[in-house]
Amino acid sequence: MPPIEQTVTQARIINLNKNLLIETFFNAGFTVKFVLLTLLVMSTVCWGIMLYKYFFFRRAEKGSRHFFMLFSQGQSLVDIYRASRQIPKNPLMEVFDAGYRELTRLLKGPGGNSKSAQESPPDIKTSAVENIGRALKKAQTQVITDLESALTFLATTGSTAPFIGLFGTVWGIMSAFRSIGATGSANLATVAPGIAEALIATAVGLFAAIPAVVAYNYFLNWVKVLASEMENFSSDFLNIIERHLLTM
């Protein structure tokens, strides 16, 4: 078959399949229509979440790398804090901000005046390190919670969409058997509509579930990478504070 005729044939097949899907949907019963619409809504929301989280994670990763370079090249914590105001928020910067604010608060005297680390007794210095460590941990937990937001919907869709589609499948088969019982005939014209409803419900359920599961696992691994980076950064940051406080 010439390439042009083959292309035309393929286009006709695609249009036929589209028309068949649309016709089957409008000819389906109320229950199957409700199942299909539910799955389509879930799939649409999932794709929206996937696009949003992809660009969100890319910005977070890029911003964290930028901040880490700034942190590595900074001369003092105050300089790093001031310079970080010029870049977008990112996971590492949020952890740093929490630790820096806690350090600033602990170094203030009872009257609100700042005091140097030399003026603090050893037990106060140790307590300060512990408090800053807790502040860093709390900030990490909050950032991870923000990173994981909306991922639950992907997991829910991935686990429930096949069963919702299966419900539509069972209902479509039941419709086919009811048609057989009502007409007393098991010919193709009687069975085909119910079977078509069942197969479409199964296909749409898988169409909604498979991308959601893949995206959920992909983003969850991204969260683990960023969480590991925050953990390593917190350890480095706490070591710097310990060297400056406990050795003075």
Secondary structure, DSSP 4 states (H G I P E B T S, - for coil): --HHHHHHHHHHHHHHHHHHHHHHHHHS-HHHHHHHHHHHHHHHHHHHHHHHHHHHHHHHHHHHHHHHHHHHH-SSHHHHHHHHTTS---HHHHHHHHHHHHHHHHTB-TTS-B--GGGS-HHHHHHHHHHHHHHHHHHHHHHHHHHHTTHHHHHHHHHHHHHHHHHHHHHHHHHHHHHHHHHS---HHHHHHHHHHHHHHHHHHHHHHHHHHHHHHHHHHHHHHHHHHHHHHHHHHHHHHHHHHHT-
